């Protein structure tokens, strides 16, 4: 006889935040590189204005993450109706997943920053240094998010 569990499986607030962060980071980064890559093919690197679009991309990602997080939490509370099931407090599992994700993403960021240091030592254009730093941060954040989602879905 199969045991049927009628209790739905709820995601925690932390897991929802990871999903939202991944989505907004991916979206803003795709927008930035969609804007920047064509410029690379038709403009000399030294003449490309890259700082405002990069700053705008990071700012849009930050603001979108905050807005989507608020909207998602409102929807969760309204749909569930019971605050205790909306994942208000982080439990031990959430904290351990967060720790594990950060620990595994740190070498990626460190490697990227090492590349930034090498580019700076070689006297590379600021465009390449800034974009490698952005890409290193993006790769580390995406890796951390993917690791956390995997741990939430499959366990340790």
URZIWO-V617711 format. One record per run of one state. SS is the DSSP state (2 for helix, 1 for strand, 0 for the rest). FROM is the first residue (numbers start at 0). TO is the last residue. If there is no record, write none. Layout:
# URZIWO-V617711
ss-><SS	SS>
from-><FROM	FROM>
to-><TO	TO>
This chain:
# URZIWO-V617711
ss-><0	2	0	2	0	2	0	2	0	2	0	2	0>
from-><0	12	42	44	47	50	80	82	85	91	121	125	154>
to-><11	41	43	46	49	79	81	84	90	120	124	153	155>
